Amino acid sequence: MTTDRCEPRILITSRSFSSGTVDLVERLRLAGYAVERSGATHDLAELRGPLRYATGWIAGTGPITEGHLEAAPNLRVIARYGAGVDAVDRGAAARRGIVVTNTPGANAQAVADHTLALMLAALRGVVRGNERVRAGDWGVWQSRELSGTRVGVVGLGRIGREVVARLAGLGCEVLGHDPYLPPADLALLGVEAASPERMAAECHVVTLHAPGGTPLVDAAWLARIGEPVTLVNTARGDLVDESALAAALRAGRVAAYAADTLRVEGGHTDSPLLAPDLRERVIVTPHLAAQTVEAVDRMGLAAVDDLLRVLDGRVPANLVPPPRS
């Protein structure tokens, strides 16, 4: 989508932006800005032209490097469409006076709902049952109820707290871990403080909502499992050592794994968790937990509102500070 180069321009590189019920592109145009959409991978060769004219950038999950910012002499604000800002070179942005914002919490309800859906599907064998019926097999097996189950929640940010609220409504006993929260704060959430290692030993279900970067579910953690555990991951693929988890599934230490992410995403993947013999006990969705109409509208509105605030000389609601030097 191209427009008159004389107009102040907003670059959009998020696939789902303005795909909900609110026409956010029209909102930007009514505010006096031209809109140009480009690839979500943030390929620098592709973006050099659009960045040259961009005043604001509503950015997806692709990397934003110093090279991108060097190609954008007029850029004043990067509005990350989502919560994560790890892919943004915030130091380079700060040196150029470029404001960075994000949309924390906009997709928390959507991801929490998806977490519960994966949890129930894994516990009750929903995918396995569907596939067997289609193959003509109406044999039944026993499964586990979620109500009354002991569930470990690793990470109690916005999404983790939404998950806790849903589990409480189902009568679950919830153990929680978050290194940034003292036990007293966890108690206010109705959560008993517990280490991830204790969760492995005592919980029937463990769900991951922590930042990525370091494997949490590794061979050592898996070796601590008491009775077979159902593991859910709607956070980051690199929280899990996939080879170790596949071995634990085959050994029966892990009853099922349900995730919205893998370590490597997009196109063909050779993840050991997708091996044919694990098909009935591994459920993977294509990173769609946040992709509800409601969440798309909330993220888009938050990104646009903050972008326009910055361009109008006002303080954004969700300012991301530069990194500490």
N, C-alpha and C positions, 0 to 999 in steps of 0.2 A: 504494500500500500504506500504510494508516494503522494506527496503534496507539494505545494509551493514552498521553495526553500527559504522564502522571506519570513514565513510564519515561525513563531517559537514552537519548538517541536518536542513531543514526548515519544521516546522509544519504548516499545513494549516487547519483552522477550519471554513472557509467560504464556504457555499454550492455553491455559484455561481462563485467563483473564477475560472478564466480561462475557463469560459463557453461561452465567446464571440467569436470574430474572431481571437484573438491573443492567441497563445499557450504559456501561461505564465509559466506553469510547465516546459516546455522544456527550456524556457529562464533561469530559475533557475538552471536546470541541466547543461546547457552550461556554467553557471557561476561557476560550480564546487560543487554544493550542491545537496545532496539527498533530496527527497521530501516525506513527509508522511502526509496523510490526516486523519482527525479524526472528531468527532462529533461537530456540531455547537452549541450544548447546553453548551459545556465546562464542562461537568460532570467530576469532579476531579478524580474520580475512573477510568474513562476511559482514562484520559489524563496523569496519572502518568507515565506510560511507555514512551509514546512519548515525554513528557516534559523532561524526564531524559536526552535525547540525543539532544534536540533541541538547535540550535544556534540562530535561528531566528523564529519568530512566526507571520504569517499572520493571524490575528484573526478576527472572526466574531463578532456578537453582544452579545454573551454570556458573563457572568461575568468572570473577571480575578482578582482573589483574592490573598492575601498574601500566602494562601495555594498553589495556582497554582505556584507562583514564588518560593516558597520553594522547590517545586518538580523539578525545572528547574535550576540546578547549572551552566549550560553552556550558559544560555540564555543571549543574548546581546541586542536584539531589539524586540519590539512588534510593528508590523505595522498594525494598525487598518484599516480593509477593510471597510471604511466608515468614516463619519465625527465625530460621537459621541464617546466620550471617558468616559462617566459617569460610565460605567461598569468596567472600569480599575482602580485598586488600584494604582494610580500614585505615591502616597507616598511610597508604598512598592517597586515599580519599581525603584524610585529614590534612595532609600536606598541601593539597590543592583547594582546600576550603569547601569540599563537597560533603554535604550532609548525607548521612545514611539513616534510613528508618526501616522498620520491619512491622510485622503484623502479629505479635504474640497473642496466643489464645484464640485467634479467629477460627482455627480448625480443631480446637480441643474437644468440643462435643462430638464432632464427626469422627475423630480418631478414637475417642472413648467408645462410641457406639460400635465401631468396627472391631475394636479389641474384644468387646463382649460377644460380638457375632462369631469371631474366630474361636474364642474360648468355648462357647457352646457347641459350635460345629465340631471342634476337636474332641470334646468330652463325650458328645452324644453320637459321634460317628456319622455325621450328616452326609459328608462327601462320600465316604465309603458306602453308606446305604444307598445313595443315589446311583452310584456306579454299579453296584451289585444288582439292584432291581432292573436296570437297563440291560444287564447281562442275563436276566431271567432267574436270578437267585434271590429268593425271598426268605432265606435263612436269617435268624435273628441272633443277637448276642447281647450280653449285659454291658451297660455303660455306667457312667457316674453322673449323679446330679451335681449341679453347681451350687444350689442352695445348701447352706451349711458347710460348704467346703472351706478348707483353710487355704487362702490365696496369698502369695507373696507379691508385692508390688515394688519393683525396683525403680526409683525415680518418682518423686512426688511434686513435680511441677504442675502446670495447668492440666495437662492430659492425665497424668497419674492421679490427680485429685478427682477429676471427673470419673475415672475408672473406679476409684474408691467409693464414690457416692453411689454408683450403680451396683457395686458389689454389696454395699451395706443394705440396699433395698432388697437384695436377694437373700439376706441373712447369712452372708459369708463371714468367716473369721479372717480378718485382714492383718497381715504382717507387712510392715513397710520399711524401706530403707532409702534415705536420701542424705548424703554427706553434708548438705547445706542446711539441714533442719535438725534442731535439737529434739530429743525425745519428747519434751513437753509440747512442742508444736505438733508432733505426730499424734500425741494423745488427743489434742483438740480436734484432729481429723477423725478420731475414732480408730486409730491405727496403732498397733503394738510395734514398737521399734524392734527390728531384727536385722542381723547381718545377712547378706546374700548367701553366705555359707550355711547359716541356720535355715534359711528358706529351702535350700537344696535338701537338707536333712529332714525337714518337718512338713513342708507344704505339699498339697496335692496339685496345685497349679502355681506357676510363677509367670508373671507378665513383666516385660521389660519396657521402661519408659525413660531410660537414661540417655545422656549424650553419648555419641559414638566416639571412636578413637582407640579404645582399649577393649579387647575381648573380656567379657564378664563370664560367659558360659564357655569355659575351656575344660580341658581334661581333668584338672584338679577340682573344679566346681562339680563336674559331672560325677566324679568319684565319690562325692559326699552325699549323693542322693540316697534317701531312705527307701520309701516305696516309690514305684514308678510315677514320674511327674509329667504333667502336661505343661509344655512351655509355649508361651505366646510372645511374639516380638513385632510390635508396630512402631519401633523406634529406628534403629540403625542396624544394617546387616553386619557391620564389623563388631557388634557386641557378642557375636557367636563365632566360635571356632567350628566351622561347618564340618570339617572332617571328623573332629572329635564327637560332635553331636550325632553325625550319621552312625558312628560306631556305637554310641550309647543307645540310639534307637534300635539298632540290630540286636544289641545285648539285652534289651528290655528295660533298661534303667529309665529311659524316657518313653512314656506311653505314646505321646504325639507331639508334633511341633506345628504350630500355626503362625504364619508370618505374613507381613505385608511388604517384606523387603528381603533381599539377599545381598551378600557381599558385593557381587557383581550384578548389575541390573541392565536390562535393555537387550533385545535380540536374543540370540542363542547364548545359553549359559551352561557350563559344564559343572555346576554346583553338585557336590556329592549328595546334597539333600534331595535332588531331583532324580536320583537313581530309581529305576523301575520297581525294585523290590521295596522301596519306601513309600510308594505312591499312596497307599491307603492310610498312612499315618503321618504324612506331611502335607499340609495345606499351605499354598503360597498364592497370594493375590498380588497384582502388579503395581504396588505402591499407590493404591487408590483410596486409602483410608480417609484422606482429607477431601476427596472429590465428591462432595455433596453439593447440591444446588445452594443450600444455605451457607455452607462454609465458603464456597467460591464467592458468593455475594459479600460475606463478611470480610474476607481477605481483600477483595477488590476495593470495597468501599474504604477500608482502613488505609490501603496503599494510596488510593487517589486523594483521600482527605489530607493525609500527611504531605504528599507531594505538593498539593496546591497550597497548603499552609507555608511550606518552605519557600515556594516561588512567590508567595504574597508577602514574604518577609516576616512570617509569624513562626512561633515555636511549634514543632510537630508534637503530636501526642505520644509517639513511640520512637523517640530519638535513640539511636544506637551510638553510644559513646566511642570515641577512638580508643585503640588499645593503649594500655599503660606502657610508657616508655621504660 
